[in-house]
Amino acid sequence: MSATGRRRAWQEVVCHHDLDPRNTVYQEQGGQLTPIALIDWDPAGPGRRVQDVARIVGQFLPLGPEVTDIANTARRVSLVADTHGLALTK
């Protein structure tokens, strides 16, 4: 965090460095699988939060030419970024 209390993308934090569905524990809730924990912290270490955010977006969200609902995908990317304290410029 900076002196103003705002998180900065370039500041180092403890990053997982290997976030993907294989390293996520899920639990069924209301007929849907909900992520409840992250495992495999061996590669964890200092890094910029934007590194983990990029990995989350690339591994968990459908991207590329198969995307038909661009607005929904953009909303989901923005949700991930916002959750990690990274504001996207519009």
PDB file of N, CA, C and O in Angstrom, chain B, residues numbered from 101:
ATOM      1  N   MET B 101       0.839  -1.179   0.000  1.00  0.00           N
ATOM      2  CA  MET B 101       0.000   0.000   0.000  1.00  0.00           C
ATOM      3  C   MET B 101       0.882   1.240   0.000  1.00  0.00           C
ATOM      4  O   MET B 101       2.017   1.228   0.478  1.00  0.00           O
ATOM      5  N   SER B 102       0.339   2.274  -0.535  1.00  0.00           N
ATOM      6  CA  SER B 102       1.065   3.534  -0.549  1.00  0.00           C
ATOM      7  C   SER B 102       0.669   4.358   0.673  1.00  0.00           C
ATOM      8  O   SER B 102      -0.147   3.926   1.487  1.00  0.00           O
ATOM      9  N   ALA B 103       1.251   5.534   0.790  1.00  0.00           N
ATOM     10  CA  ALA B 103       0.949   6.413   1.924  1.00  0.00           C
ATOM     11  C   ALA B 103      -0.520   6.810   1.926  1.00  0.00           C
ATOM     12  O   ALA B 103      -1.071   7.135   2.977  1.00  0.00           O
ATOM     13  N   THR B 104      -1.165   6.788   0.754  1.00  0.00           N
ATOM     14  CA  THR B 104      -2.581   7.160   0.682  1.00  0.00           C
ATOM     15  C   THR B 104      -3.484   5.975   0.989  1.00  0.00           C
ATOM     16  O   THR B 104      -4.704   6.131   1.029  1.00  0.00           O
ATOM     17  N   GLY B 105      -2.903   4.778   1.209  1.00  0.00           N
ATOM     18  CA  GLY B 105      -3.701   3.602   1.507  1.00  0.00           C
ATOM     19  C   GLY B 105      -4.150   2.845   0.272  1.00  0.00           C
ATOM     20  O   GLY B 105      -4.827   1.824   0.383  1.00  0.00           O
ATOM     21  N   ARG B 106      -3.778   3.338  -0.915  1.00  0.00           N
ATOM     22  CA  ARG B 106      -4.178   2.679  -2.154  1.00  0.00           C
ATOM     23  C   ARG B 106      -3.132   1.655  -2.563  1.00  0.00           C
ATOM     24  O   ARG B 106      -1.930   1.896  -2.451  1.00  0.00           O
ATOM     25  N   ARG B 107      -3.597   0.526  -3.030  1.00  0.00           N
ATOM     26  CA  ARG B 107      -2.680  -0.504  -3.515  1.00  0.00           C
ATOM     27  C   ARG B 107      -2.161  -0.102  -4.880  1.00  0.00           C
ATOM     28  O   ARG B 107      -2.857   0.531  -5.673  1.00  0.00           O
ATOM     29  N   ARG B 108      -0.935  -0.481  -5.131  1.00  0.00           N
ATOM     30  CA  ARG B 108      -0.324  -0.183  -6.423  1.00  0.00           C
ATOM     31  C   ARG B 108       0.066  -1.489  -7.096  1.00  0.00           C
ATOM     32  O   ARG B 108       0.577  -2.399  -6.443  1.00  0.00           O
ATOM     33  N   ALA B 109      -0.172  -1.587  -8.398  1.00  0.00           N
ATOM     34  CA  ALA B 109       0.093  -2.822  -9.150  1.00  0.00           C
ATOM     35  C   ALA B 109       1.563  -3.208  -9.098  1.00  0.00           C
ATOM     36  O   ALA B 109       1.887  -4.396  -9.127  1.00  0.00           O
ATOM     37  N   TRP B 110       2.449  -2.240  -9.024  1.00  0.00           N
ATOM     38  CA  TRP B 110       3.878  -2.530  -9.094  1.00  0.00           C
ATOM     39  C   TRP B 110       4.485  -2.892  -7.749  1.00  0.00           C
ATOM     40  O   TRP B 110       5.624  -3.358  -7.697  1.00  0.00           O
ATOM     41  N   GLN B 111       3.754  -2.690  -6.661  1.00  0.00           N
ATOM     42  CA  GLN B 111       4.298  -3.013  -5.341  1.00  0.00           C
ATOM     43  C   GLN B 111       4.333  -4.519  -5.141  1.00  0.00           C
ATOM     44  O   GLN B 111       3.417  -5.237  -5.544  1.00  0.00           O
ATOM     45  N   GLU B 112       5.397  -4.981  -4.516  1.00  0.00           N
ATOM     46  CA  GLU B 112       5.528  -6.411  -4.283  1.00  0.00           C
ATOM     47  C   GLU B 112       4.671  -6.869  -3.115  1.00  0.00           C
ATOM     48  O   GLU B 112       4.529  -6.180  -2.104  1.00  0.00           O
ATOM     49  N   VAL B 113       4.107  -8.053  -3.289  1.00  0.00           N
ATOM     50  CA  VAL B 113       3.309  -8.733  -2.270  1.00  0.00           C
ATOM     51  C   VAL B 113       3.721 -10.202  -2.324  1.00  0.00           C
ATOM     52  O   VAL B 113       4.582 -10.563  -3.126  1.00  0.00           O
ATOM     53  N   VAL B 114       3.136 -11.043  -1.505  1.00  0.00           N
ATOM     54  CA  VAL B 114       3.375 -12.481  -1.625  1.00  0.00           C
ATOM     55  C   VAL B 114       2.428 -12.997  -2.702  1.00  0.00           C
ATOM     56  O   VAL B 114       1.208 -12.937  -2.550  1.00  0.00           O
ATOM     57  N   CYS B 115       2.996 -13.498  -3.780  1.00  0.00           N
ATOM     58  CA  CYS B 115       2.219 -14.029  -4.900  1.00  0.00           C
ATOM     59  C   CYS B 115       2.267 -15.551  -4.890  1.00  0.00           C
ATOM     60  O   CYS B 115       3.250 -16.146  -4.447  1.00  0.00           O
ATOM     61  N   HIS B 116       1.230 -16.158  -5.366  1.00  0.00           N
ATOM     62  CA  HIS B 116       1.147 -17.617  -5.474  1.00  0.00           C
ATOM     63  C   HIS B 116       2.042 -18.095  -6.619  1.00  0.00           C
ATOM     64  O   HIS B 116       2.742 -19.097  -6.474  1.00  0.00           O
ATOM     65  N   HIS B 117       2.030 -17.405  -7.735  1.00  0.00           N
ATOM     66  CA  HIS B 117       2.827 -17.686  -8.937  1.00  0.00           C
ATOM     67  C   HIS B 117       2.390 -18.932  -9.702  1.00  0.00           C
ATOM     68  O   HIS B 117       3.058 -19.311 -10.663  1.00  0.00           O
ATOM     69  N   ASP B 118       1.297 -19.581  -9.314  1.00  0.00           N
ATOM     70  CA  ASP B 118       0.837 -20.763 -10.056  1.00  0.00           C
ATOM     71  C   ASP B 118      -0.669 -20.950  -9.854  1.00  0.00           C
ATOM     72  O   ASP B 118      -1.137 -22.060  -9.600  1.00  0.00           O
ATOM     73  N   LEU B 119      -1.409 -19.866  -9.968  1.00  0.00           N
ATOM     74  CA  LEU B 119      -2.857 -19.945  -9.785  1.00  0.00           C
ATOM     75  C   LEU B 119      -3.503 -20.506 -11.039  1.00  0.00           C
ATOM     76  O   LEU B 119      -3.402 -19.924 -12.119  1.00  0.00           O
ATOM     77  N   ASP B 120      -4.155 -21.623 -10.886  1.00  0.00           N
ATOM     78  CA  ASP B 120      -4.939 -22.199 -11.969  1.00  0.00           C
ATOM     79  C   ASP B 120      -5.934 -23.189 -11.369  1.00  0.00           C
ATOM     80  O   ASP B 120      -5.847 -23.501 -10.181  1.00  0.00           O
ATOM     81  N   PRO B 121      -6.867 -23.682 -12.160  1.00  0.00           N
ATOM     82  CA  PRO B 121      -7.897 -24.574 -11.609  1.00  0.00           C
ATOM     83  C   PRO B 121      -7.348 -25.825 -10.920  1.00  0.00           C
ATOM     84  O   PRO B 121      -7.988 -26.343 -10.005  1.00  0.00           O
ATOM     85  N   ARG B 122      -6.187 -26.318 -11.334  1.00  0.00           N
ATOM     86  CA  ARG B 122      -5.619 -27.514 -10.696  1.00  0.00           C
ATOM     87  C   ARG B 122      -5.149 -27.238  -9.271  1.00  0.00           C
ATOM     88  O   ARG B 122      -5.041 -28.165  -8.468  1.00  0.00           O
ATOM     89  N   ASN B 123      -4.874 -26.004  -8.954  1.00  0.00           N
ATOM     90  CA  ASN B 123      -4.401 -25.638  -7.613  1.00  0.00           C
ATOM     91  C   ASN B 123      -5.492 -24.960  -6.798  1.00  0.00           C
ATOM     92  O   ASN B 123      -5.208 -24.209  -5.865  1.00  0.00           O
ATOM     93  N   THR B 124      -6.732 -25.228  -7.155  1.00  0.00           N
ATOM     94  CA  THR B 124      -7.880 -24.650  -6.478  1.00  0.00           C
ATOM     95  C   THR B 124      -8.752 -25.771  -5.928  1.00  0.00           C
ATOM     96  O   THR B 124      -9.034 -26.745  -6.626  1.00  0.00           O
ATOM     97  N   VAL B 125      -9.174 -25.633  -4.684  1.00  0.00           N
ATOM     98  CA  VAL B 125     -10.086 -26.594  -4.064  1.00  0.00           C
ATOM     99  C   VAL B 125     -11.493 -26.026  -4.199  1.00  0.00           C
ATOM    100  O   VAL B 125     -11.740 -24.860  -3.891  1.00  0.00           O
ATOM    101  N   TYR B 126     -12.404 -26.867  -4.663  1.00  0.00           N
ATOM    102  CA  TYR B 126     -13.788 -26.447  -4.890  1.00  0.00           C
ATOM    103  C   TYR B 126     -14.733 -27.188  -3.957  1.00  0.00           C
ATOM    104  O   TYR B 126     -14.450 -28.298  -3.506  1.00  0.00           O
ATOM    105  N   GLN B 127     -15.858 -26.548  -3.680  1.00  0.00           N
ATOM    106  CA  GLN B 127     -16.922 -27.175  -2.888  1.00  0.00           C
ATOM    107  C   GLN B 127     -18.238 -26.880  -3.596  1.00  0.00           C
ATOM    108  O   GLN B 127     -18.462 -25.774  -4.088  1.00  0.00           O
ATOM    109  N   GLU B 128     -19.101 -27.889  -3.637  1.00  0.00           N
ATOM    110  CA  GLU B 128     -20.393 -27.677  -4.264  1.00  0.00           C
ATOM    111  C   GLU B 128     -21.283 -26.860  -3.335  1.00  0.00           C
ATOM    112  O   GLU B 128     -21.461 -27.192  -2.164  1.00  0.00           O
ATOM    113  N   GLN B 129     -21.829 -25.797  -3.881  1.00  0.00           N
ATOM    114  CA  GLN B 129     -22.732 -24.921  -3.134  1.00  0.00           C
ATOM    115  C   GLN B 129     -23.868 -24.523  -4.059  1.00  0.00           C
ATOM    116  O   GLN B 129     -23.659 -23.839  -5.061  1.00  0.00           O
ATOM    117  N   GLY B 130     -25.055 -24.951  -3.717  1.00  0.00           N
ATOM    118  CA  GLY B 130     -26.211 -24.589  -4.534  1.00  0.00           C
ATOM    119  C   GLY B 130     -26.141 -25.133  -5.945  1.00  0.00           C
ATOM    120  O   GLY B 130     -26.615 -24.494  -6.884  1.00  0.00           O
ATOM    121  N   GLY B 131     -25.551 -26.313  -6.101  1.00  0.00           N
ATOM    122  CA  GLY B 131     -25.460 -26.924  -7.420  1.00  0.00           C
ATOM    123  C   GLY B 131     -24.310 -26.416  -8.276  1.00  0.00           C
ATOM    124  O   GLY B 131     -24.176 -26.829  -9.428  1.00  0.00           O
ATOM    125  N   GLN B 132     -23.486 -25.536  -7.744  1.00  0.00           N
ATOM    126  CA  GLN B 132     -22.334 -25.013  -8.475  1.00  0.00           C
ATOM    127  C   GLN B 132     -21.067 -25.232  -7.672  1.00  0.00           C
ATOM    128  O   GLN B 132     -21.091 -25.255  -6.442  1.00  0.00           O
ATOM    129  N   LEU B 133     -19.963 -25.393  -8.381  1.00  0.00           N
ATOM    130  CA  LEU B 133     -18.674 -25.506  -7.701  1.00  0.00           C
ATOM    131  C   LEU B 133     -18.145 -24.115  -7.393  1.00  0.00           C
ATOM    132  O   LEU B 133     -18.047 -23.259  -8.272  1.00  0.00           O
ATOM    133  N   THR B 134     -17.808 -23.909  -6.130  1.00  0.00           N
ATOM    134  CA  THR B 134     -17.304 -22.615  -5.673  1.00  0.00           C
ATOM    135  C   THR B 134     -15.879 -22.805  -5.162  1.00  0.00           C
ATOM    136  O   THR B 134     -15.632 -23.697  -4.351  1.00  0.00           O
ATOM    137  N   PRO B 135     -14.930 -21.973  -5.627  1.00  0.00           N
ATOM    138  CA  PRO B 135     -13.568 -22.092  -5.102  1.00  0.00           C
ATOM    139  C   PRO B 135     -13.532 -21.698  -3.628  1.00  0.00           C
ATOM    140  O   PRO B 135     -14.084 -20.669  -3.238  1.00  0.00           O
ATOM    141  N   ILE B 136     -12.870 -22.536  -2.806  1.00  0.00           N
ATOM    142  CA  ILE B 136     -12.820 -22.246  -1.372  1.00  0.00           C
ATOM    143  C   ILE B 136     -11.395 -22.161  -0.826  1.00  0.00           C
ATOM    144  O   ILE B 136     -11.192 -21.657   0.279  1.00  0.00           O
ATOM    145  N   ALA B 137     -10.399 -22.648  -1.589  1.00  0.00           N
ATOM    146  CA  ALA B 137      -9.020 -22.603  -1.098  1.00  0.00           C
ATOM    147  C   ALA B 137      -8.048 -22.755  -2.260  1.00  0.00           C
ATOM    148  O   ALA B 137      -8.388 -23.292  -3.314  1.00  0.00           O
ATOM    149  N   LEU B 138      -6.840 -22.270  -2.043  1.00  0.00           N
ATOM    150  CA  LEU B 138      -5.746 -22.446  -2.999  1.00  0.00           C
ATOM    151  C   LEU B 138      -4.707 -23.362  -2.374  1.00  0.00           C
ATOM    152  O   LEU B 138      -4.401 -23.251  -1.187  1.00  0.00           O
ATOM    153  N   ILE B 139      -4.164 -24.273  -3.188  1.00  0.00           N
ATOM    154  CA  ILE B 139      -3.131 -25.192  -2.712  1.00  0.00           C
ATOM    155  C   ILE B 139      -1.868 -25.015  -3.555  1.00  0.00           C
ATOM    156  O   ILE B 139      -1.842 -24.213  -4.488  1.00  0.00           O
ATOM    157  N   ASP B 140      -0.833 -25.763  -3.221  1.00  0.00           N
ATOM    158  CA  ASP B 140       0.452 -25.761  -3.929  1.00  0.00           C
ATOM    159  C   ASP B 140       1.119 -24.389  -3.853  1.00  0.00           C
ATOM    160  O   ASP B 140       1.247 -23.682  -4.853  1.00  0.00           O
ATOM    161  N   TRP B 141       1.528 -24.045  -2.673  1.00  0.00           N
ATOM    162  CA  TRP B 141       2.172 -22.753  -2.438  1.00  0.00           C
ATOM    163  C   TRP B 141       3.695 -22.831  -2.565  1.00  0.00           C
ATOM    164  O   TRP B 141       4.391 -21.883  -2.200  1.00  0.00           O
ATOM    165  N   ASP B 142       4.216 -23.943  -3.075  1.00  0.00           N
ATOM    166  CA  ASP B 142       5.673 -24.074  -3.222  1.00  0.00           C
ATOM    167  C   ASP B 142       6.317 -22.936  -4.020  1.00  0.00           C
ATOM    168  O   ASP B 142       7.375 -22.442  -3.631  1.00  0.00           O
ATOM    169  N   PRO B 143       5.695 -22.507  -5.140  1.00  0.00           N
ATOM    170  CA  PRO B 143       6.337 -21.437  -5.905  1.00  0.00           C
ATOM    171  C   PRO B 143       6.065 -20.027  -5.374  1.00  0.00           C
ATOM    172  O   PRO B 143       6.504 -19.049  -5.979  1.00  0.00           O
ATOM    173  N   ALA B 144       5.355 -19.910  -4.262  1.00  0.00           N
ATOM    174  CA  ALA B 144       4.990 -18.586  -3.732  1.00  0.00           C
ATOM    175  C   ALA B 144       6.234 -17.783  -3.366  1.00  0.00           C
ATOM    176  O   ALA B 144       7.258 -18.323  -2.950  1.00  0.00           O
ATOM    177  N   GLY B 145       6.101 -16.489  -3.535  1.00  0.00           N
ATOM    178  CA  GLY B 145       7.202 -15.603  -3.182  1.00  0.00           C
ATOM    179  C   GLY B 145       6.871 -14.177  -3.560  1.00  0.00           C
ATOM    180  O   GLY B 145       5.756 -13.891  -3.995  1.00  0.00           O
ATOM    181  N   PRO B 146       7.826 -13.282  -3.399  1.00  0.00           N
ATOM    182  CA  PRO B 146       7.590 -11.877  -3.734  1.00  0.00           C
ATOM    183  C   PRO B 146       7.247 -11.714  -5.212  1.00  0.00           C
ATOM    184  O   PRO B 146       7.801 -12.391  -6.078  1.00  0.00           O
ATOM    185  N   GLY B 147       6.341 -10.819  -5.467  1.00  0.00           N
ATOM    186  CA  GLY B 147       5.962 -10.510  -6.845  1.00  0.00           C
ATOM    187  C   GLY B 147       4.967  -9.376  -6.858  1.00  0.00           C
ATOM    188  O   GLY B 147       4.512  -8.906  -5.815  1.00  0.00           O
ATOM    189  N   ARG B 148       4.641  -8.952  -8.049  1.00  0.00           N
ATOM    190  CA  ARG B 148       3.643  -7.896  -8.194  1.00  0.00           C
ATOM    191  C   ARG B 148       2.272  -8.537  -8.342  1.00  0.00           C
ATOM    192  O   ARG B 148       2.122  -9.536  -9.046  1.00  0.00           O
ATOM    193  N   ARG B 149       1.273  -7.965  -7.679  1.00  0.00           N
ATOM    194  CA  ARG B 149      -0.066  -8.572  -7.716  1.00  0.00           C
ATOM    195  C   ARG B 149      -0.579  -8.710  -9.141  1.00  0.00           C
ATOM    196  O   ARG B 149      -1.385  -9.597  -9.424  1.00  0.00           O
ATOM    197  N   VAL B 150      -0.130  -7.858 -10.030  1.00  0.00           N
ATOM    198  CA  VAL B 150      -0.575  -7.946 -11.419  1.00  0.00           C
ATOM    199  C   VAL B 150      -0.142  -9.281 -12.049  1.00  0.00           C
ATOM    200  O   VAL B 150      -0.787  -9.754 -12.985  1.00  0.00           O
ATOM    201  N   GLN B 151       0.936  -9.890 -11.549  1.00  0.00           N
ATOM    202  CA  GLN B 151       1.369 -11.188 -12.058  1.00  0.00           C
ATOM    203  C   GLN B 151       0.339 -12.264 -11.737  1.00  0.00           C
ATOM    204  O   GLN B 151      -0.017 -13.052 -12.613  1.00  0.00           O
ATOM    205  N   ASP B 152      -0.143 -12.314 -10.504  1.00  0.00           N
ATOM    206  CA  ASP B 152      -1.165 -13.290 -10.141  1.00  0.00           C
ATOM    207  C   ASP B 152      -2.491 -12.980 -10.841  1.00  0.00           C
ATOM    208  O   ASP B 152      -3.204 -13.899 -11.244  1.00  0.00           O
ATOM    209  N   VAL B 153      -2.823 -11.714 -10.987  1.00  0.00           N
ATOM    210  CA  VAL B 153      -4.063 -11.345 -11.667  1.00  0.00           C
ATOM    211  C   VAL B 153      -4.022 -11.802 -13.123  1.00  0.00           C
ATOM    212  O   VAL B 153      -5.004 -12.341 -13.632  1.00  0.00           O
ATOM    213  N   ALA B 154      -2.907 -11.593 -13.786  1.00  0.00           N
ATOM    214  CA  ALA B 154      -2.778 -12.038 -15.175  1.00  0.00           C
ATOM    215  C   ALA B 154      -2.922 -13.554 -15.285  1.00  0.00           C
ATOM    216  O   ALA B 154      -3.539 -14.061 -16.222  1.00  0.00           O
ATOM    217  N   ARG B 155      -2.354 -14.261 -14.333  1.00  0.00           N
ATOM    218  CA  ARG B 155      -2.451 -15.730 -14.330  1.00  0.00           C
ATOM    219  C   ARG B 155      -3.901 -16.166 -14.108  1.00  0.00           C
ATOM    220  O   ARG B 155      -4.378 -17.078 -14.782  1.00  0.00           O
ATOM    221  N   ILE B 156      -4.605 -15.527 -13.171  1.00  0.00           N
ATOM    222  CA  ILE B 156      -6.006 -15.852 -12.910  1.00  0.00           C
ATOM    223  C   ILE B 156      -6.846 -15.642 -14.167  1.00  0.00           C
ATOM    224  O   ILE B 156      -7.618 -16.517 -14.561  1.00  0.00           O
ATOM    225  N   VAL B 157      -6.693 -14.490 -14.784  1.00  0.00           N
ATOM    226  CA  VAL B 157      -7.475 -14.174 -15.988  1.00  0.00           C
ATOM    227  C   VAL B 157      -7.169 -15.183 -17.095  1.00  0.00           C
ATOM    228  O   VAL B 157      -8.083 -15.676 -17.756  1.00  0.00           O
ATOM    229  N   GLY B 158      -5.902 -15.486 -17.296  1.00  0.00           N
ATOM    230  CA  GLY B 158      -5.522 -16.411 -18.362  1.00  0.00           C
ATOM    231  C   GLY B 158      -5.954 -17.844 -18.124  1.00  0.00           C
ATOM    232  O   GLY B 158      -6.226 -18.568 -19.082  1.00  0.00           O
ATOM    233  N   GLN B 159      -6.024 -18.271 -16.875  1.00  0.00           N
ATOM    234  CA  GLN B 159      -6.345 -19.659 -16.559  1.00  0.00           C
ATOM    235  C   GLN B 159      -7.827 -19.908 -16.281  1.00  0.00           C
ATOM    236  O   GLN B 159      -8.332 -20.994 -16.566  1.00  0.00           O
ATOM    237  N   PHE B 160      -8.523 -18.925 -15.733  1.00  0.00           N
ATOM    238  CA  PHE B 160      -9.893 -19.149 -15.289  1.00  0.00           C
ATOM    239  C   PHE B 160     -10.957 -18.569 -16.226  1.00  0.00           C
ATOM    240  O   PHE B 160     -12.107 -19.006 -16.191  1.00  0.00           O
ATOM    241  N   LEU B 161     -10.596 -17.608 -17.048  1.00  0.00           N
ATOM    242  CA  LEU B 161     -11.594 -16.986 -17.917  1.00  0.00           C
ATOM    243  C   LEU B 161     -11.374 -17.390 -19.370  1.00  0.00           C
ATOM    244  O   LEU B 161     -10.237 -17.460 -19.834  1.00  0.00           O
ATOM    245  N   PRO B 162     -12.466 -17.654 -20.086  1.00  0.00           N
ATOM    246  CA  PRO B 162     -12.304 -17.955 -21.505  1.00  0.00           C
ATOM    247  C   PRO B 162     -11.906 -16.680 -22.248  1.00  0.00           C
ATOM    248  O   PRO B 162     -12.586 -15.658 -22.160  1.00  0.00           O
ATOM    249  N   LEU B 163     -10.817 -16.757 -22.965  1.00  0.00           N
ATOM    250  CA  LEU B 163     -10.330 -15.619 -23.739  1.00  0.00           C
ATOM    251  C   LEU B 163     -10.050 -16.082 -25.162  1.00  0.00           C
ATOM    252  O   LEU B 163      -9.919 -17.280 -25.413  1.00  0.00           O
ATOM    253  N   GLY B 164      -9.961 -15.168 -26.063  1.00  0.00           N
ATOM    254  CA  GLY B 164      -9.608 -15.521 -27.429  1.00  0.00           C
ATOM    255  C   GLY B 164     -10.787 -15.473 -28.372  1.00  0.00           C
ATOM    256  O   GLY B 164     -11.852 -14.957 -28.032  1.00  0.00           O
ATOM    257  N   PRO B 165     -10.589 -16.017 -29.567  1.00  0.00           N
ATOM    258  CA  PRO B 165     -11.610 -15.891 -30.606  1.00  0.00           C
ATOM    259  C   PRO B 165     -12.923 -16.608 -30.298  1.00  0.00           C
ATOM    260  O   PRO B 165     -13.947 -16.298 -30.906  1.00  0.00           O
ATOM    261  N   GLU B 166     -12.908 -17.564 -29.361  1.00  0.00           N
ATOM    262  CA  GLU B 166     -14.153 -18.272 -29.036  1.00  0.00           C
ATOM    263  C   GLU B 166     -15.097 -17.447 -28.161  1.00  0.00           C
ATOM    264  O   GLU B 166     -16.246 -17.842 -27.964  1.00  0.00           O
ATOM    265  N   VAL B 167     -14.642 -16.324 -27.641  1.00  0.00           N
ATOM    266  CA  VAL B 167     -15.486 -15.478 -26.801  1.00  0.00           C
ATOM    267  C   VAL B 167     -16.534 -14.788 -27.669  1.00  0.00           C
ATOM    268  O   VAL B 167     -16.210 -14.108 -28.643  1.00  0.00           O
ATOM    269  N   THR B 168     -17.792 -14.980 -27.294  1.00  0.00           N
ATOM    270  CA  THR B 168     -18.872 -14.336 -28.044  1.00  0.00           C
ATOM    271  C   THR B 168     -19.493 -13.182 -27.264  1.00  0.00           C
ATOM    272  O   THR B 168     -20.025 -12.247 -27.863  1.00  0.00           O
ATOM    273  N   ASP B 169     -19.432 -13.237 -25.941  1.00  0.00           N
ATOM    274  CA  ASP B 169     -19.986 -12.172 -25.110  1.00  0.00           C
ATOM    275  C   ASP B 169     -18.835 -11.337 -24.546  1.00  0.00           C
ATOM    276  O   ASP B 169     -18.393 -11.541 -23.415  1.00  0.00           O
ATOM    277  N   ILE B 170     -18.370 -10.410 -25.348  1.00  0.00           N
ATOM    278  CA  ILE B 170     -17.202  -9.599 -24.986  1.00  0.00           C
ATOM    279  C   ILE B 170     -17.489  -8.732 -23.766  1.00  0.00           C
ATOM    280  O   ILE B 170     -16.616  -8.548 -22.918  1.00  0.00           O
ATOM    281  N   ALA B 171     -18.696  -8.202 -23.671  1.00  0.00           N
ATOM    282  CA  ALA B 171     -19.035  -7.349 -22.520  1.00  0.00           C
ATOM    283  C   ALA B 171     -18.976  -8.146 -21.217  1.00  0.00           C
ATOM    284  O   ALA B 171     -18.484  -7.637 -20.210  1.00  0.00           O
ATOM    285  N   ASN B 172     -19.465  -9.373 -21.218  1.00  0.00           N
ATOM    286  CA  ASN B 172     -19.429 -10.201 -20.012  1.00  0.00           C
ATOM    287  C   ASN B 172     -17.989 -10.574 -19.657  1.00  0.00           C
ATOM    288  O   ASN B 172     -17.614 -10.558 -18.485  1.00  0.00           O
ATOM    289  N   THR B 173     -17.192 -10.906 -20.655  1.00  0.00           N
ATOM    290  CA  THR B 173     -15.791 -11.236 -20.398  1.00  0.00           C
ATOM    291  C   THR B 173     -15.052 -10.025 -19.837  1.00  0.00           C
ATOM    292  O   THR B 173     -14.258 -10.162 -18.906  1.00  0.00           O
ATOM    293  N   ALA B 174     -15.301  -8.857 -20.388  1.00  0.00           N
ATOM    294  CA  ALA B 174     -14.678  -7.625 -19.883  1.00  0.00           C
ATOM    295  C   ALA B 174     -15.115  -7.357 -18.447  1.00  0.00           C
ATOM    296  O   ALA B 174     -14.308  -6.925 -17.624  1.00  0.00           O
ATOM    297  N   ARG B 175     -16.382  -7.609 -18.144  1.00  0.00           N
ATOM    298  CA  ARG B 175     -16.885  -7.429 -16.780  1.00  0.00           C
ATOM    299  C   ARG B 175     -16.170  -8.367 -15.818  1.00  0.00           C
ATOM    300  O   ARG B 175     -15.821  -7.969 -14.707  1.00  0.00           O
ATOM    301  N   ARG B 176     -15.951  -9.607 -16.238  1.00  0.00           N
ATOM    302  CA  ARG B 176     -15.286 -10.591 -15.381  1.00  0.00           C
ATOM    303  C   ARG B 176     -13.814 -10.236 -15.171  1.00  0.00           C
ATOM    304  O   ARG B 176     -13.299 -10.378 -14.062  1.00  0.00           O
ATOM    305  N   VAL B 177     -13.128  -9.774 -16.225  1.00  0.00           N
ATOM    306  CA  VAL B 177     -11.737  -9.339 -16.075  1.00  0.00           C
ATOM    307  C   VAL B 177     -11.666  -8.161 -15.118  1.00  0.00           C
ATOM    308  O   VAL B 177     -10.785  -8.103 -14.261  1.00  0.00           O
ATOM    309  N   SER B 178     -12.590  -7.226 -15.263  1.00  0.00           N
ATOM    310  CA  SER B 178     -12.626  -6.062 -14.382  1.00  0.00           C
ATOM    311  C   SER B 178     -12.894  -6.478 -12.935  1.00  0.00           C
ATOM    312  O   SER B 178     -12.310  -5.907 -12.014  1.00  0.00           O
ATOM    313  N   LEU B 179     -13.764  -7.458 -12.726  1.00  0.00           N
ATOM    314  CA  LEU B 179     -14.060  -7.954 -11.381  1.00  0.00           C
ATOM    315  C   LEU B 179     -12.809  -8.537 -10.728  1.00  0.00           C
ATOM    316  O   LEU B 179     -12.540  -8.274  -9.556  1.00  0.00           O
ATOM    317  N   VAL B 180     -12.044  -9.326 -11.484  1.00  0.00           N
ATOM    318  CA  VAL B 180     -10.798  -9.903 -10.955  1.00  0.00           C
ATOM    319  C   VAL B 180      -9.821  -8.781 -10.602  1.00  0.00           C
ATOM    320  O   VAL B 180      -9.229  -8.783  -9.523  1.00  0.00           O
ATOM    321  N   ALA B 181      -9.656  -7.831 -11.511  1.00  0.00           N
ATOM    322  CA  ALA B 181      -8.727  -6.722 -11.268  1.00  0.00           C
ATOM    323  C   ALA B 181      -9.161  -5.905 -10.047  1.00  0.00           C
ATOM    324  O   ALA B 181      -8.341  -5.584  -9.187  1.00  0.00           O
ATOM    325  N   ASP B 182     -10.435  -5.576  -9.977  1.00  0.00           N
ATOM    326  CA  ASP B 182     -10.943  -4.783  -8.843  1.00  0.00           C
ATOM    327  C   ASP B 182     -10.757  -5.518  -7.523  1.00  0.00           C
ATOM    328  O   ASP B 182     -10.388  -4.912  -6.517  1.00  0.00           O
ATOM    329  N   THR B 183     -11.012  -6.823  -7.525  1.00  0.00           N
ATOM    330  CA  THR B 183     -10.874  -7.620  -6.314  1.00  0.00           C
ATOM    331  C   THR B 183      -9.444  -7.601  -5.800  1.00  0.00           C
ATOM    332  O   THR B 183      -9.213  -7.704  -4.596  1.00  0.00           O
ATOM    333  N   HIS B 184      -8.493  -7.470  -6.700  1.00  0.00           N
ATOM    334  CA  HIS B 184      -7.077  -7.449  -6.323  1.00  0.00           C
ATOM    335  C   HIS B 184      -6.514  -6.043  -6.214  1.00  0.00           C
ATOM    336  O   HIS B 184      -5.298  -5.861  -6.150  1.00  0.00           O
ATOM    337  N   GLY B 185      -7.395  -5.045  -6.191  1.00  0.00           N
ATOM    338  CA  GLY B 185      -6.953  -3.672  -5.984  1.00  0.00           C
ATOM    339  C   GLY B 185      -6.321  -3.029  -7.196  1.00  0.00           C
ATOM    340  O   GLY B 185      -5.548  -2.080  -7.063  1.00  0.00           O
ATOM    341  N   LEU B 186      -6.638  -3.529  -8.374  1.00  0.00           N
ATOM    342  CA  LEU B 186      -6.101  -2.958  -9.607  1.00  0.00           C
ATOM    343  C   LEU B 186      -7.236  -2.323 -10.389  1.00  0.00           C
ATOM    344  O   LEU B 186      -8.120  -3.025 -10.879  1.00  0.00           O
ATOM    345  N   ALA B 187      -7.223  -1.032 -10.508  1.00  0.00           N
ATOM    346  CA  ALA B 187      -8.276  -0.349 -11.251  1.00  0.00           C
ATOM    347  C   ALA B 187      -7.944  -0.395 -12.732  1.00  0.00           C
ATOM    348  O   ALA B 187      -6.826  -0.077 -13.137  1.00  0.00           O
ATOM    349  N   LEU B 188      -8.916  -0.792 -13.536  1.00  0.00           N
ATOM    350  CA  LEU B 188      -8.738  -0.775 -14.991  1.00  0.00           C
ATOM    351  C   LEU B 188      -9.165   0.572 -15.530  1.00  0.00           C
ATOM    352  O   LEU B 188     -10.170   1.130 -15.089  1.00  0.00           O
ATOM    353  N   THR B 189      -8.420   1.095 -16.469  1.00  0.00           N
ATOM    354  CA  THR B 189      -8.770   2.375 -17.082  1.00  0.00           C
ATOM    355  C   THR B 189      -9.794   2.132 -18.166  1.00  0.00           C
ATOM    356  O   THR B 189      -9.663   1.211 -18.973  1.00  0.00           O
ATOM    357  N   LYS B 190     -10.798   2.955 -18.174  1.00  0.00           N
ATOM    358  CA  LYS B 190     -11.857   2.784 -19.198  1.00  0.00           C
ATOM    359  C   LYS B 190     -11.662   3.740 -20.323  1.00  0.00           C
ATOM    360  O   LYS B 190     -12.447   3.746 -21.271  1.00  0.00           O
TER     361      LYS B 190
END
